[in-house]
């Protein structure tokens, strides 16, 4: 019998979706206060379809409308993290991050409440700007676009990150 059935503790994970949006050979990036440069994305809300959440997050964080083309990676953080802001003092569930390669549809890059800066950068520039390991990995996987999806598991604690497994599907 599964342990969660015995303990009545349901398995809970945040599901997040991020988009590596391409336009004319450049990649859309946002800079957030907590994570630095990254791709627009965030937690899919309860009752929301994953692709709808992806499009909503891209638009909310950057002012850009994008259309997903394919999943390029699934990245799972298997360590709970400390809450911040109104969730301070709580341990947050683990996260499953789905990254999609997307094409630009319309809009103008805009700074929002969730982004300090937005812009289009060459893949090389973007790679040099990213400080988080799984975000760099997700850009590498999105650029490869070889018809396969990368699945990587990592442990992120505060500012350290350790990849503990990787497989191409």
BARO-755510 format. One line per 10 residues: number of its first residue (from 1); their letters; for each residue x, y, z of N, C-alpha, C. Coordinates in pm, 1 decimal, always signed. Layout:
N
NUM) a) X,Y,Z,X,Y,Z,X,Y,Z ~ ...
// end
This chain:
169
1) xxxxxxxxxx) +84.7,-118.4,+0.0,+0.0,+0.0,+0.0,+88.7,+124.0,+0.0 ~ +50.2,+221.6,-76.8,+126.1,+346.2,-82.5,+120.5,+417.3,+51.2 ~ +234.1,+477.2,+91.1,+244.2,+545.1,+220.3,+141.4,+656.1,+236.0 ~ +112.4,+729.9,+130.0,+19.2,+841.1,+143.4,-122.1,+792.7,+174.8 ~ -155.5,+669.8,+134.2,-286.0,+615.8,+169.8,-293.5,+586.9,+319.7 ~ -182.8,+537.7,+374.0,-178.2,+507.5,+517.9,-180.5,+634.3,+602.0 ~ -103.9,+734.2,+561.0,-91.2,+856.8,+641.4,-199.5,+959.2,+610.0 ~ -272.2,+939.9,+498.9,-375.3,+1035.0,+453.0,-315.0,+1169.7,+413.5 ~ -183.1,+1170.7,+385.8,-115.6,+1290.9,+336.3,-107.5,+1281.0,+185.4 ~ -191.2,+1357.3,+116.3,-192.3,+1353.7,-28.7,-61.9,+1406.9,-84.9
11) xxxxxxxxxx) -19.2,+1344.8,-194.9,+99.8,+1392.4,-263.4,+64.9,+1523.5,-333.3 ~ +135.4,+1629.0,-301.3,+106.8,+1759.6,-358.0,+234.4,+1815.2,-420.8 ~ +222.1,+1862.4,-543.4,+332.1,+1927.6,-613.1,+276.9,+2052.9,-678.3 ~ +355.2,+2158.2,-681.3,+321.5,+2270.8,-766.0,+352.8,+2228.4,-908.9 ~ +268.7,+2266.5,-1002.0,+296.0,+2245.9,-1143.8,+317.2,+2383.5,-1203.5 ~ +432.0,+2402.4,-1267.2,+458.2,+2530.9,-1330.5,+489.0,+2508.9,-1477.7 ~ +461.0,+2612.7,-1556.0,+487.2,+2607.8,-1699.8,+563.0,+2733.7,-1738.6 ~ +667.7,+2716.4,-1817.6,+746.7,+2829.9,-1865.0,+764.0,+2818.2,-2015.2 ~ +778.8,+2933.1,-2080.5,+792.9,+2933.7,-2225.1,+923.6,+2994.2,-2271.3 ~ +995.6,+2919.1,-2353.9,+1112.5,+2972.7,-2423.0,+1056.6,+3025.0,-2555.6
21) xxxxxxxxxx) +1028.2,+3155.1,-2558.2,+961.0,+3217.1,-2671.7,+1066.3,+3269.1,-2770.2 ~ +1051.5,+3229.7,-2896.5,+1144.5,+3270.8,-3001.2,+1077.6,+3369.8,-3096.4 ~ +1154.6,+3470.9,-3136.9,+1113.3,+3565.9,-3240.9,+1237.4,+3608.8,-3316.8 ~ +1240.4,+3581.2,-3444.3,+1350.8,+3622.2,-3531.2,+1487.4,+3583.9,-3474.1 ~ +1497.6,+3461.2,-3425.1,+1624.4,+3409.8,-3375.0,+1661.8,+3455.4,-3235.2 ~ +1574.9,+3531.7,-3171.5,+1603.3,+3578.2,-3035.3,+1505.6,+3515.9,-2936.4 ~ +1545.6,+3515.7,-2809.3,+1470.0,+3452.7,-2702.0,+1419.4,+3561.0,-2607.5 ~ +1293.4,+3547.5,-2565.4,+1234.3,+3639.8,-2468.9,+1280.8,+3604.7,-2328.2 ~ +1332.7,+3704.9,-2256.7,+1376.7,+3684.1,-2118.8,+1313.9,+3790.9,-2030.8 ~ +1290.9,+3753.6,-1905.1,+1248.6,+3851.3,-1804.8,+1346.9,+3844.9,-1689.0
31) xxxxxxxxxx) +1358.0,+3953.7,-1616.7,+1441.2,+3953.3,-1495.5,+1348.9,+3972.3,-1376.7 ~ +1349.9,+3873.7,-1287.2,+1269.1,+3881.5,-1166.0,+1358.9,+3915.6,-1047.1 ~ +1298.2,+3967.5,-945.6,+1374.3,+4010.3,-827.6,+1440.7,+3893.5,-756.3 ~ +1371.3,+3780.0,-746.4,+1423.4,+3666.6,-669.9,+1515.0,+3574.8,-750.1 ~ +1489.4,+3557.9,-880.5,+1562.4,+3456.8,-956.6,+1653.0,+3511.3,-1065.1 ~ +1652.8,+3640.8,-1086.9,+1736.1,+3696.0,-1194.3,+1673.0,+3672.1,-1329.9 ~ +1756.7,+3656.8,-1432.2,+1707.3,+3638.1,-1568.4,+1655.0,+3496.2,-1587.3 ~ +1537.2,+3486.8,-1649.5,+1471.7,+3357.9,-1672.6,+1368.8,+3373.8,-1783.2 ~ +1297.1,+3267.4,-1811.1,+1189.6,+3270.3,-1908.7,+1059.3,+3300.0,-1836.3 ~ +963.7,+3364.0,-1903.3,+836.5,+3388.0,-1837.5,+763.5,+3256.9,-1811.9
41) xxxxxxxxxx) +699.4,+3249.8,-1697.4,+624.1,+3130.4,-1660.3,+588.2,+3135.7,-1514.2 ~ +515.6,+3036.5,-1469.9,+477.8,+3032.4,-1329.5,+383.2,+2917.7,-1300.5 ~ +328.5,+2918.8,-1181.6,+243.8,+2811.1,-1132.6,+109.4,+2812.6,-1205.8 ~ +69.3,+2695.0,-1249.1,-61.8,+2677.8,-1310.9,-164.5,+2676.7,-1198.2 ~ -270.3,+2753.2,-1214.8,-371.4,+2766.5,-1110.6,-464.1,+2645.5,-1108.1 ~ -526.0,+2619.8,-992.8,-620.1,+2508.4,-982.0,-732.4,+2527.0,-1081.9 ~ -766.0,+2420.8,-1153.3,-873.4,+2424.2,-1250.7,-833.4,+2483.1,-1384.9 ~ -708.8,+2524.1,-1399.7,-661.0,+2585.6,-1523.4,-586.2,+2481.8,-1607.3 ~ -611.7,+2479.2,-1736.3,-537.1,+2391.2,-1825.9,-391.5,+2438.4,-1831.6 ~ -298.6,+2345.1,-1841.5,-156.0,+2378.5,-1839.0,-119.3,+2477.7,-1949.0
51) xxxxxxxxxx) -166.3,+2454.9,-2071.6,-130.2,+2546.1,-2181.0,-194.3,+2683.1,-2162.6 ~ -313.3,+2688.2,-2104.4,-375.4,+2817.5,-2074.5,-293.6,+2891.5,-1968.5 ~ -246.2,+2817.6,-1867.4,-161.2,+2878.0,-1764.6,-31.0,+2929.3,-1822.0 ~ +26.8,+2852.8,-1913.6,+150.8,+2894.1,-1979.6,+131.0,+3026.1,-2053.4 ~ +28.3,+3033.4,-2135.6,+1.9,+3155.5,-2212.9,-28.0,+3273.1,-2120.6 ~ -105.2,+3249.7,-2014.8,-138.2,+3355.5,-1919.2,-12.7,+3408.6,-1852.0 ~ +73.5,+3319.4,-1807.0,+195.4,+3361.2,-1737.5,+287.7,+3440.3,-1829.8 ~ +303.2,+3395.1,-1954.1,+388.4,+3468.4,-2048.2,+334.3,+3609.0,-2068.2 ~ +204.7,+3621.8,-2089.1,+142.7,+3752.5,-2111.1,+153.0,+3840.1,-1986.7 ~ +122.4,+3784.1,-1869.4,+127.1,+3861.8,-1744.9,+267.0,+3913.4,-1713.8
61) xxxxxxxxxx) +367.6,+3832.4,-1741.3,+503.6,+3868.7,-1702.6,+578.2,+3950.0,-1806.7 ~ +531.4,+3946.8,-1932.0,+610.7,+4011.4,-2037.1,+532.1,+4099.5,-2133.6 ~ +399.8,+4086.1,-2136.8,+320.7,+4159.0,-2235.0,+318.0,+4092.5,-2371.5 ~ +375.0,+3972.5,-2382.4,+386.4,+3901.7,-2510.1,+284.2,+3788.7,-2517.5 ~ +221.9,+3774.7,-2633.7,+134.1,+3661.5,-2661.6,+216.7,+3558.8,-2738.2 ~ +211.3,+3434.4,-2692.4,+291.4,+3328.3,-2754.3,+207.3,+3202.9,-2769.2 ~ +249.0,+3120.0,-2861.6,+181.9,+2992.9,-2886.5,+282.0,+2879.0,-2865.3 ~ +250.2,+2783.6,-2775.5,+342.1,+2671.9,-2753.0,+349.6,+2581.0,-2874.6 ~ +471.0,+2531.1,-2901.8,+494.0,+2439.9,-3013.7,+520.5,+2297.4,-2967.0 ~ +598.8,+2283.5,-2859.5,+629.1,+2150.3,-2808.4,+688.1,+2161.6,-2667.9
71) xxxxxxxxxx) +681.9,+2050.8,-2596.2,+747.1,+2041.4,-2465.6,+892.4,+2006.3,-2491.5 ~ +983.8,+2082.2,-2431.6,+1125.9,+2051.3,-2449.8,+1188.6,+1993.2,-2323.9 ~ +1122.9,+2012.4,-2208.8,+1179.5,+1957.3,-2086.6,+1081.8,+1958.6,-1971.2 ~ +1102.6,+1864.0,-1882.0,+1029.0,+1857.0,-1755.9,+1135.6,+1848.6,-1647.9 ~ +1130.8,+1941.5,-1554.1,+1236.1,+1954.7,-1453.2,+1170.6,+1951.4,-1316.2 ~ +1210.6,+1854.9,-1236.2,+1146.1,+1833.2,-1107.7,+1240.6,+1866.6,-993.7 ~ +1199.3,+1960.9,-908.4,+1272.6,+1990.9,-785.8,+1211.8,+1904.0,-676.8 ~ +1289.5,+1813.3,-619.8,+1236.3,+1718.9,-522.3,+1258.2,+1763.0,-378.4 ~ +1295.8,+1889.5,-359.8,+1315.7,+1943.9,-224.8,+1211.7,+2051.9,-200.9 ~ +1146.8,+2046.4,-85.7,+1053.8,+2152.8,-49.8,+1132.2,+2282.1,-32.2
81) xxxxxxxxxx) +1066.2,+2394.3,-56.5,+1135.5,+2521.2,-38.5,+1062.0,+2606.0,+63.8 ~ +1133.3,+2702.2,+117.3,+1076.2,+2793.0,+216.4,+986.0,+2894.1,+147.6 ~ +873.2,+2922.3,+209.5,+782.0,+3021.7,+156.8,+840.9,+3161.0,+167.2 ~ +790.0,+3251.4,+87.1,+836.4,+3390.3,+85.7,+713.6,+3479.9,+75.3 ~ +732.5,+3606.6,+103.6,+621.4,+3701.3,+98.4,+511.0,+3657.4,+192.7 ~ +386.1,+3650.2,+144.7,+275.9,+3611.4,+232.6,+282.9,+3465.7,+277.8 ~ +369.5,+3385.8,+216.0,+383.1,+3244.3,+252.7,+504.4,+3219.9,+342.7 ~ +566.9,+3326.3,+389.4,+684.4,+3312.9,+474.9,+648.9,+3231.7,+598.9 ~ +740.1,+3142.6,+637.5,+718.5,+3056.4,+752.6,+658.7,+2921.5,+715.4 ~ +622.9,+2904.5,+589.3,+566.0,+2777.6,+542.1,+669.5,+2702.0,+460.0
91) xxxxxxxxxx) +657.6,+2571.1,+457.9,+732.6,+2489.2,+363.6,+642.6,+2466.1,+243.9 ~ +690.4,+2502.7,+124.7,+611.5,+2488.2,+2.6,+637.0,+2351.3,-59.6 ~ +536.3,+2296.0,-129.0,+553.6,+2164.4,-191.7,+663.7,+2165.7,-297.8 ~ +704.3,+2046.7,-338.1,+800.1,+2033.0,-447.1,+736.0,+2081.8,-576.4 ~ +818.3,+2103.1,-678.9,+769.0,+2162.7,-803.0,+805.3,+2076.9,-923.5 ~ +710.1,+2064.8,-1015.2,+734.2,+2004.5,-1144.8,+722.2,+2117.8,-1246.3 ~ +834.1,+2149.9,-1313.0,+839.6,+2259.6,-1409.9,+837.2,+2202.1,-1551.0 ~ +738.2,+2241.4,-1629.7,+730.8,+2201.1,-1770.2,+772.7,+2320.2,-1855.5 ~ +868.0,+2296.9,-1944.5,+917.7,+2405.2,-2029.1,+878.2,+2375.2,-2173.1 ~ +821.8,+2476.3,-2238.4,+771.8,+2465.6,-2374.1,+849.4,+2559.3,-2465.8
101) xxxxxxxxxx) +878.6,+2512.4,-2584.2,+929.1,+2600.8,-2689.5,+806.5,+2668.3,-2749.5 ~ +809.8,+2801.5,-2760.0,+694.6,+2878.5,-2807.0,+735.2,+2972.8,-2919.2 ~ +637.2,+3009.1,-3000.8,+661.5,+3109.1,-3104.7,+587.3,+3236.9,-3067.5 ~ +649.0,+3346.9,-3099.1,+591.6,+3479.3,-3077.7,+468.5,+3495.5,-3165.3 ~ +358.9,+3547.3,-3106.4,+236.7,+3573.9,-3181.3,+212.6,+3724.0,-3191.2 ~ +235.7,+3797.9,-3081.3,+212.2,+3941.5,-3084.1,+246.7,+4006.5,-2951.6 ~ +226.7,+4137.5,-2947.3,+251.7,+4213.0,-2825.4,+387.3,+4280.3,-2824.9 ~ +404.1,+4365.8,-2726.4,+529.2,+4438.2,-2706.1,+579.0,+4408.3,-2566.7 ~ +708.4,+4378.2,-2554.3,+763.7,+4345.7,-2422.8,+738.8,+4462.4,-2326.3 ~ +692.2,+4425.5,-2206.5,+650.6,+4522.9,-2107.1,+702.3,+4480.9,-1970.2
111) xxxxxxxxxx) +744.7,+4575.5,-1891.0,+780.2,+4548.7,-1751.7,+650.0,+4542.0,-1673.0 ~ +638.4,+4442.1,-1585.6,+516.4,+4422.3,-1508.4,+551.0,+4411.6,-1360.0 ~ +450.6,+4383.8,-1277.8,+474.6,+4362.7,-1134.5,+565.8,+4243.5,-1109.8 ~ +569.9,+4151.8,-1206.3,+647.3,+4029.3,-1190.2,+781.1,+4030.9,-1263.4 ~ +809.8,+4138.2,-1335.1,+936.8,+4144.8,-1407.7,+996.1,+4284.7,-1396.7 ~ +1122.9,+4288.9,-1360.7,+1193.5,+4416.2,-1349.8,+1241.0,+4464.5,-1486.4 ~ +1270.7,+4368.4,-1576.5,+1313.5,+4398.3,-1712.8,+1262.8,+4288.0,-1804.1 ~ +1238.8,+4321.7,-1929.4,+1206.9,+4221.5,-2031.0,+1285.4,+4256.7,-2156.7 ~ +1313.5,+4157.2,-2238.1,+1383.1,+4185.5,-2362.6,+1406.0,+4061.4,-2445.0 ~ +1448.5,+4083.5,-2568.8,+1481.6,+3976.9,-2662.7,+1633.1,+3969.5,-2674.2
121) xxxxxxxxxx) +1687.1,+3848.3,-2664.0,+1831.8,+3829.5,-2663.5,+1867.9,+3710.4,-2751.4 ~ +1988.1,+3713.9,-2808.1,+2035.0,+3596.8,-2881.8,+2048.5,+3482.8,-2781.0 ~ +2042.0,+3358.0,-2827.6,+2059.1,+3246.3,-2734.5,+2190.4,+3254.3,-2655.8 ~ +2297.0,+3301.0,-2721.3,+2426.3,+3312.6,-2651.8,+2418.8,+3417.8,-2541.4 ~ +2358.2,+3532.2,-2570.7,+2341.9,+3636.6,-2468.2,+2257.1,+3584.3,-2353.1 ~ +2146.4,+3518.7,-2386.5,+2056.5,+3465.4,-2283.6,+2129.6,+3367.1,-2193.4 ~ +2207.1,+3277.4,-2253.1,+2280.1,+3177.4,-2174.0,+2373.7,+3244.4,-2074.6 ~ +2438.2,+3351.9,-2115.7,+2530.2,+3423.1,-2027.6,+2460.6,+3500.2,-1916.2 ~ +2333.6,+3529.9,-1933.3,+2258.4,+3608.4,-1835.2,+2196.2,+3521.3,-1726.4 ~ +2173.0,+3394.4,-1755.0,+2101.7,+3304.5,-1663.6,+2195.2,+3256.1,-1553.5
131) xxxxxxxxxx) +2147.6,+3262.3,-1429.4,+2229.0,+3215.6,-1317.4,+2179.6,+3082.6,-1258.4 ~ +2056.0,+3044.3,-1283.8,+2001.0,+2920.9,-1226.6,+2027.4,+2802.2,-1318.7 ~ +2078.2,+2694.3,-1259.9,+2118.8,+2576.8,-1336.7,+2010.1,+2515.4,-1422.3 ~ +1889.8,+2495.5,-1366.4,+1787.6,+2429.0,-1446.7,+1735.0,+2520.5,-1557.0 ~ +1743.8,+2653.0,-1539.1,+1702.1,+2745.6,-1644.6,+1801.3,+2737.8,-1761.1 ~ +1931.7,+2729.4,-1731.1,+2031.4,+2710.8,-1837.4,+2006.8,+2579.4,-1910.4 ~ +1979.8,+2474.9,-1833.5,+1953.8,+2343.6,-1892.6,+1830.3,+2349.6,-1981.2 ~ +1727.5,+2420.3,-1936.8,+1605.0,+2427.4,-2016.3,+1626.8,+2504.1,-2146.4 ~ +1713.3,+2606.1,-2145.9,+1745.1,+2676.7,-2270.3,+1821.8,+2584.4,-2364.6 ~ +1918.7,+2512.2,-2312.5,+1995.3,+2417.6,-2394.0,+1901.9,+2315.7,-2458.6
141) xxxxxxxxxx) +1808.5,+2263.1,-2381.1,+1715.6,+2163.1,-2433.0,+1620.6,+2223.0,-2536.2 ~ +1574.3,+2346.2,-2515.4,+1484.2,+2411.7,-2611.0,+1556.2,+2442.7,-2741.4 ~ +1683.5,+2477.7,-2733.6,+1761.0,+2507.4,-2854.5,+1787.6,+2380.8,-2936.2 ~ +1803.2,+2267.2,-2868.6,+1832.4,+2141.6,-2938.0,+1716.8,+2101.0,-3028.7 ~ +1595.3,+2116.0,-2982.7,+1473.7,+2082.7,-3057.7,+1494.9,+1961.4,-3147.0 ~ +1525.9,+1848.9,-3083.2,+1555.7,+1726.7,-3157.2,+1441.2,+1625.5,-3152.1 ~ +1322.8,+1669.5,-3113.9,+1208.4,+1579.9,-3107.0,+1201.8,+1499.6,-2979.5 ~ +1295.6,+1521.5,-2891.1,+1296.1,+1450.9,-2763.5,+1270.3,+1549.5,-2650.7 ~ +1228.5,+1495.0,-2538.4,+1203.5,+1576.3,-2419.8,+1300.7,+1534.1,-2311.4 ~ +1363.0,+1631.6,-2248.8,+1454.6,+1602.5,-2138.3,+1374.9,+1598.0,-2008.8
151) xxxxxxxxxx) +1402.8,+1501.4,-1926.6,+1347.1,+1495.8,-1792.0,+1464.5,+1499.5,-1695.8 ~ +1467.3,+1600.0,-1610.0,+1577.9,+1612.8,-1515.2,+1522.1,+1634.8,-1375.4 ~ +1584.5,+1571.7,-1279.5,+1547.6,+1585.2,-1139.1,+1661.6,+1655.1,-1067.7 ~ +1626.4,+1752.1,-983.0,+1729.9,+1823.7,-909.7,+1683.3,+1854.7,-769.1 ~ +1782.3,+1884.9,-685.1,+1758.0,+1928.7,-547.7,+1807.2,+2071.7,-537.8 ~ +1715.9,+2163.3,-514.4,+1753.3,+2303.8,-499.6,+1726.8,+2344.1,-355.6 ~ +1831.1,+2386.3,-290.6,+1822.2,+2436.9,-153.4,+1884.8,+2575.0,-153.7 ~ +1804.8,+2672.8,-117.1,+1851.0,+2811.5,-116.9,+1917.6,+2843.0,-251.0 ~ +2048.6,+2863.6,-251.4,+2116.5,+2903.3,-375.9,+2196.1,+2790.5,-439.1 ~ +2190.9,+2670.5,-382.0,+2264.8,+2558.8,-439.4,+2169.4,+2465.4,-513.2
161) xxxxxxxxx) +2219.5,+2401.8,-617.3,+2138.6,+2311.5,-697.7,+2222.8,+2191.2,-734.3 ~ +2164.2,+2073.1,-718.1,+2233.4,+1950.0,-752.7,+2141.9,+1868.0,-842.3 ~ +2186.3,+1837.9,-964.9,+2110.7,+1749.0,-1052.5,+2132.9,+1607.1,-1003.5 ~ +2024.2,+1530.6,-985.5,+2035.1,+1394.7,-933.2,+1989.7,+1290.0,-1034.3 ~ +1940.8,+1333.9,-1147.7,+1899.7,+1238.9,-1250.0,+1860.9,+1310.9,-1377.5 ~ +1888.5,+1248.0,-1490.7,+1852.2,+1306.2,-1618.7,+1829.2,+1194.2,-1718.0 ~ +1725.2,+1212.0,-1797.6,+1692.3,+1112.9,-1898.9,+1625.9,+1184.1,-2016.2 ~ +1654.3,+1138.1,-2135.6,+1589.0,+1191.4,-2254.6,+1481.3,+1093.1,-2295.5 ~ +1363.3,+1145.6,-2319.0,+1249.0,+1059.3,-2354.3,+1214.8,+1073.6,-2501.0
// end
